[in-house]
C-alpha cells in the first residue's frame, strides 16, 4: 500500500477528516496543509486506519 492511500480508513474516519479539513480551510490554511493536518488529527484520535486482529479497540 503506497503512502497516502486512504483505503484502509473507515467511512467515519474519512468523514471526520473531511470536516476537519473544511474547518482549517475556512481559517485560511492552504488546501494541501489542511488535508495533512486533518489526517494527522484523525490518526491521533483513532490510531490510524482499520487494523486486524482480535482484542483491538480496547
N, C-alpha and C positions, 0 to 999 in steps of 0.2 A: 504494500500500500504506500503510494508516494506521499510526501509531505503535503499538507493542505487538503488531503482527501477527507471530506466530511461525511462519508457514507456510514461510518460506524457510530454516528450520533443518533440519538432518538429524535422523534419529531418534536418532543417537548424542548429538548436542548436546542434544536435548530430555531424554534420559535423564540426561545429566550434570547439567543444570540441576535436574532433579527431586531427584537425590541431594544436591546441594549445598544446595538449599532445605530438604530434610528435616533436614540436619545443623545448619543455622542455627536452625531451629525448635526442635530438641532443646536448643539452647543458650539458648532463651528469647527469640529475636528474633521480632518480630511477623510474621504471615503475609506482609503486603504488603512489608515491608522484606526479609524472607528471599528472596522471589521476585526483588526488584530486585537484591539482591546476587548471587544465583545467576546471573541472566542477564548481569550485568556481568562475573562471573568467566568464564563461558563465552565471552563476546565477547573478553575479554582473551586467553584461552588459544588460541582458534581463529580469531580475526579476524572473528567475526560469522557470519551465515548463508551459504548457498550463494552463490557468485559465479561468473558465467560467464566464459568467455574461456580461450584456450589459454595455457599457461605458468604457470598459477596453482598454488599449493601447494608452491612451492619454498622 
